[in-house]
């Protein structure tokens, strides 16, 4: 199984570090996020990676070369010409991923102890189109799931704005964890081009495709702000 690590973001909330470095190289207890997540996924037997780059992308390329790719097979999806967001970045990396096998996507700025084997097994047993790792935690935006954990909507907690596939029958609001398991048939279904969020596609596809949530209770920290780096250092040594 391959994994696509989204490492192209500008990380504006992590200034001043990101004024001169990519967010994916933010150190947590001296170990860059990208290194942590490569080794994390390797612990589940994943050793083939695609890493997308944009902001200070050459630093990521040099970092990987300096460390011999941590013993992994790593291909770079180079978005330095234009940052394409998650959906555009996925489409741009299609040539690396469209080989008939399911693959993992993970945001490089997420730190977690989620059991990836459990997520993959859940996805494959149900032959789902997309499986989204989700949890019951504080978030300004929630995904909405029915009793079968099928994606049926999206909610902005602060404004009350909703996007629904059907009338809200007491759907369960859960926060997306930035980790997905995907069937490559998705490349035949995506309608948008250029720069866009993959979540926009999911909210369109939930009307016709099996997009299911995998609820977990794992520790998960979005290392997007200086204070979250401090929090992460308490849990990830």
C-alpha positions as CSV (number, residue, x, y, z in Angstrom):
1,X,0.0,0.0,0.0
2,X,1.2,3.5,-0.8
3,X,0.7,6.6,1.3
4,X,0.4,10.2,0.0
5,X,1.7,12.7,2.5
6,X,0.4,16.2,2.0
7,X,3.4,18.4,2.8
8,X,2.9,21.3,0.5
9,X,1.1,23.8,2.8
10,X,2.4,27.2,3.7
11,X,1.8,26.8,7.4
12,X,1.1,30.5,8.0
13,X,-0.1,29.9,11.6
14,X,3.4,28.5,12.4
15,X,5.3,31.7,11.6
16,X,8.1,32.7,12.1
17,X,9.4,29.1,11.4
18,X,7.5,28.9,8.2
19,X,8.9,32.2,6.9
20,X,12.1,30.2,6.1
21,X,11.1,26.5,6.2
22,X,8.2,24.2,5.1
23,X,5.6,23.3,7.8
24,X,6.4,19.6,7.3
25,X,9.9,20.1,8.8
26,X,8.6,21.7,12.0
27,X,10.4,19.8,14.8
28,X,8.6,18.1,17.6
29,X,11.1,17.1,20.3
30,X,13.8,17.6,17.7
31,X,12.2,15.3,15.1
32,X,10.6,16.9,12.0
33,X,6.9,16.1,11.4
34,X,7.6,14.5,8.0
35,X,10.2,12.2,9.5
36,X,7.8,11.2,12.3
37,X,5.0,10.4,9.9
38,X,7.2,8.4,7.5
39,X,8.4,6.3,10.4
40,X,4.9,6.1,11.9
41,X,3.5,4.6,8.6
42,X,6.5,2.4,8.2
43,X,5.7,0.8,11.6
44,X,2.5,-0.5,9.8
45,X,4.4,-1.9,6.9
46,X,3.9,1.0,4.5
47,X,7.2,1.8,2.7
48,X,6.1,3.4,-0.5
49,X,5.3,7.1,-0.3
50,X,4.3,10.1,-2.4
51,X,5.1,13.5,-0.8
52,X,3.7,16.6,-2.4
53,X,5.8,19.8,-2.1
54,X,5.3,23.5,-2.7
55,X,6.4,25.9,0.1
56,X,10.2,25.6,0.4
57,X,9.8,22.3,-1.4
58,X,13.6,22.0,-2.1
59,X,14.2,21.9,1.6
60,X,12.0,18.8,1.8
61,X,13.7,17.2,-1.2
62,X,17.2,17.9,0.4
63,X,16.0,16.6,3.8
64,X,14.8,13.3,2.3
65,X,18.0,12.9,0.2
66,X,20.2,13.6,3.2
67,X,18.4,10.9,5.2
68,X,18.4,8.3,2.4
69,X,14.5,8.6,2.4
70,X,14.6,6.8,5.7
71,X,14.9,3.5,3.8
72,X,11.6,4.1,2.0
73,X,10.6,4.5,-1.6
74,X,9.6,8.1,-1.9
75,X,8.3,10.0,-5.0
76,X,7.9,13.7,-5.0
77,X,4.8,15.3,-6.5
78,X,6.2,18.8,-7.2
79,X,3.6,21.6,-6.9
80,X,6.1,24.4,-6.6
81,X,4.5,26.1,-9.7
82,X,1.1,26.3,-8.0
83,X,-0.2,25.1,-4.6
84,X,-3.2,22.9,-5.5
85,X,-4.8,22.2,-2.1
86,X,-5.8,18.7,-1.1
87,X,-8.1,17.8,-4.1
88,X,-5.9,19.4,-6.7
89,X,-2.8,17.9,-5.1
90,X,-4.4,14.4,-5.2
91,X,-5.3,14.7,-8.9
92,X,-1.8,16.1,-9.6
93,X,-0.3,13.0,-7.9
94,X,-2.5,10.6,-9.9
95,X,0.4,9.2,-11.9
96,X,2.0,7.9,-8.7
97,X,-1.2,6.4,-7.2
98,X,-3.5,5.1,-10.0
99,X,-2.3,1.5,-10.0
100,X,-5.4,-0.3,-9.0
101,X,-4.5,-0.5,-5.3
102,X,-6.1,1.3,-2.4
103,X,-3.9,4.0,-0.8
104,X,-3.6,6.1,2.3
105,X,-3.6,9.9,2.5
106,X,-2.3,11.6,5.6
107,X,-1.7,15.3,6.3
108,X,2.0,15.7,7.2
109,X,1.2,18.1,10.1
110,X,-0.9,15.5,12.0
111,X,0.6,13.5,14.8
112,X,-1.4,10.5,16.0
113,X,-1.2,7.0,17.5
114,X,-4.1,5.8,15.3
115,X,-3.9,2.0,14.5
116,X,-3.5,2.3,10.7
117,X,-4.0,-1.4,10.3
118,X,-7.4,-1.1,11.8
119,X,-8.4,1.7,9.5
120,X,-7.2,-0.3,6.4
121,X,-8.9,-3.5,7.5
122,X,-12.1,-1.6,8.1
123,X,-11.9,-0.1,4.6
124,X,-11.1,-3.3,2.8
125,X,-13.6,-5.5,4.6
126,X,-16.5,-3.1,3.5
127,X,-15.1,-2.5,0.0
128,X,-15.8,1.2,0.5
129,X,-15.0,4.0,-1.9
130,X,-13.4,6.2,0.7
131,X,-13.0,5.7,4.5
132,X,-12.4,8.8,6.6
133,X,-10.8,8.6,10.0
134,X,-12.9,10.6,12.4
135,X,-13.3,11.2,16.1
136,X,-15.5,13.0,18.7
137,X,-13.4,16.0,19.5
138,X,-13.6,19.8,19.4
139,X,-13.6,21.2,15.9
140,X,-15.2,24.2,14.2
141,X,-16.3,22.0,11.3
142,X,-17.8,18.5,11.6
143,X,-18.8,15.8,9.2
144,X,-22.2,14.2,9.7
145,X,-22.8,10.5,9.6
146,X,-25.8,8.2,9.7
147,X,-26.2,5.0,11.8
148,X,-24.2,3.1,9.3
149,X,-21.4,5.7,9.5
150,X,-22.0,6.8,5.9
151,X,-21.2,10.4,5.2
152,X,-24.4,12.4,4.9
153,X,-23.3,16.0,5.5
154,X,-21.1,18.8,6.8
155,X,-21.6,21.3,9.6
156,X,-20.0,24.6,10.4
157,X,-20.4,24.6,14.2
158,X,-19.8,28.3,14.5
159,X,-22.3,29.5,11.9
160,X,-24.7,26.6,11.8
161,X,-24.2,26.3,8.0
162,X,-24.9,22.7,6.8
163,X,-24.5,20.7,3.6
164,X,-26.7,17.6,3.6
165,X,-27.3,14.6,1.4
166,X,-30.8,14.3,3.0
167,X,-32.8,15.6,5.9
168,X,-30.7,15.5,9.1
169,X,-32.2,12.6,11.1
170,X,-30.0,13.1,14.1
171,X,-26.8,12.6,12.2
172,X,-23.6,12.1,14.3
173,X,-21.2,15.0,14.1
174,X,-17.5,14.0,14.1
175,X,-14.3,15.7,13.3
176,X,-12.1,14.6,10.4
177,X,-8.7,13.4,11.4
178,X,-6.8,14.2,8.2
179,X,-6.3,10.5,7.3
180,X,-8.2,8.7,4.6
181,X,-8.1,5.3,2.8
182,X,-9.1,5.6,-0.8
183,X,-10.0,3.3,-3.7
184,X,-8.2,4.7,-6.9
185,X,-11.4,4.6,-8.8
186,X,-11.8,8.0,-7.3
187,X,-9.7,9.4,-10.1
188,X,-12.6,8.5,-12.5
189,X,-15.1,10.3,-10.3
190,X,-13.5,13.6,-9.4
191,X,-15.1,16.5,-11.4
192,X,-13.1,19.5,-10.3
193,X,-9.8,20.6,-11.8
194,X,-7.1,22.9,-10.7
195,X,-7.0,24.1,-7.1
196,X,-9.7,22.7,-4.8
197,X,-10.4,20.9,-1.6
198,X,-11.0,17.1,-1.7
199,X,-13.7,17.6,1.0
200,X,-15.7,19.5,-1.6
201,X,-15.6,16.4,-3.8
202,X,-16.5,14.1,-1.0
203,X,-19.6,16.3,-0.2
204,X,-20.7,15.9,-3.8
205,X,-19.9,12.2,-4.0
206,X,-21.7,11.3,-0.8
207,X,-24.9,11.3,-2.8
208,X,-23.7,8.4,-5.0
209,X,-20.7,6.8,-3.4
210,X,-19.9,4.8,-0.2
211,X,-17.9,7.3,1.9
212,X,-17.8,5.9,5.4
213,X,-16.4,7.2,8.7
214,X,-14.0,5.1,10.8
215,X,-14.5,6.4,14.3
216,X,-11.5,6.1,16.6
217,X,-10.3,7.3,20.1
218,X,-6.7,7.6,19.2
219,X,-4.6,10.6,20.3
220,X,-4.4,13.1,17.5
221,X,-2.8,16.6,17.4
222,X,-3.0,19.0,14.4
223,X,0.4,20.6,14.7
224,X,-0.8,23.9,13.0
225,X,0.0,26.5,15.7
226,X,3.0,27.1,18.0
227,X,0.9,26.0,21.1
228,X,0.1,22.7,19.4
229,X,3.8,22.0,19.0
230,X,4.1,22.4,22.7
231,X,1.2,20.1,23.3
232,X,2.6,17.5,20.8
233,X,5.9,17.4,22.7
234,X,4.1,16.2,25.8
235,X,2.8,13.1,24.0
236,X,5.2,12.4,21.2
237,X,8.7,11.9,22.5
